[in-house]
Amino acid sequence: MATAFQILRRSACIVPGVAPDAIVAMPVHHDTHDLAACLGGLGEQRDEQGRRYAPGRVLAVLLREQRGDGALPAIAAADAGTLSRSADTLSRGMPSWVLIEGVLPRTQRHAGGVRREALRTALFLAAPATGLIATTDADSRLPPNWIARQLDALRAGADLVAGVADVDPREELRLPWALARRSLLEGCYAHWLERIDAYLDPLPYDPWPRHRTPTRASLGFGVAALRRMEPLPAPATDEHRALIERGRALDLKIRFDPELRVVAPLRPAETVRGGTAGFRCPAYANAASESLLEPLDRAIFRARLRARWRRLHAQGLLAGSLDRFLLGFTREHWLRLMASPTFGVLWLQAERDLPRLARRPLRPDELIGQIHAAREWWCEVLRHNPPRTPPAPAAYLAHEMLP
């Protein structure tokens, strides 16, 4: 469903006649103070040969939603210096940019609605030569190979590339010990679950090492893939997860690249409506883990069943398998499931309908025990089978030493 976005003001600094290789869509919130640093990071992007992109080859689409609080003139004036500096230094490597300010319908005035409109604007501005439409946050800090690495993944066959967000080490030091410990344990357990998942359900376009912690600060799409995803989802929170789920429903090839890393700042949960991760809230220390971190036995069952169904579906044999009886599906339910247009839709529906696939988040006091169980399961696999995956990079070996 299209959104009625009312444009109030447009400004731009572009290189005439130059089509962008990459377009980066960024929602700009009223409290963003690091826009200049983010634009500077885009201006420092390097291609595969390590050369800085020529002026105009990287286009930043900045979309700011006016929420009816009279702040538009003030924030426009506050950012005038940032954007004028971008114009003055465009020839020295700063990216081209387009700033659009306007009003969304009241029901869409949240982080997901603004990001969807930014992505749709980027899609409208894409040229035939554009290879990447990415999205990040205006206060993220991007590595110099952020665009090149996503383009490499797209050329290798991926349709969508999901990166990882790291917390600024200086801000991480200010976290209470309970939050820091919880974050470390969850990262360790997520690593083990993803290693086991990559072993049981290997994907040629998303080999190990991979991750299971996508972020709104680093998502990249092929232009054709993003067009296929229309209409784009726009939930009030976790819009990056909704975009990835939409891609999975269409059987897009999604690469979860653990080496594609950006730095995202910590900020109070109330500063951006619907736009912050849960771990930034003080109550996170005692809350249940996110649903992707489930008990080991359920995660193993999920991965094995998904791999089996994926194989049978590709061979056209799933409808006639005995899984209908083993899992307790009624005939009508099974036939409705088999009528799904893609395997992605079929699997997402099965996860919603089958009790054994319902996700149960872990409690904080369960994490250490589950980490030990996962490590023991993996060691047992290695004792009886040669590894199917290459050795992990050094950054991942650290997780295997925890807790």
Secondary structure, 3 states (H helix, E strand, C coil): CCCCCEEEEEEEECCCCCCCCEEEEEECCCCCCCHHHHHHHHHCCECCCCCECCCCCEEEEEEEECCCCCCHHHHHHHHHHHHHHHHHCHHHCCCEEEEEEEECCHHHCCHHHHHHHHHHHHHHHCCCCCCEEEECCCCCECCCCHHHHHHHHHHCCCCEEEEEEEECHHHHCCCCHHHHHHHHHHHHHHHHHHHHHHHHCCCCCCCCCCCCCCCCCCEEECHHHHHHCCCCCCCCCCHHHHHHHHHHHCCCCEEEEEEEEEEECCCCCCCCCCCCCHHHCHHHHHCCCCCCCCCHHHHHHHHHHHHHHHHHHHHCCCCCCCHHHHCCCCHHHHHHHHCCCCHHHHHHHHHHHCHHHCCCCCCHHHHHHHHHHHHHHHHHHHHHCCCCCCCCCHHHHHHHHCC
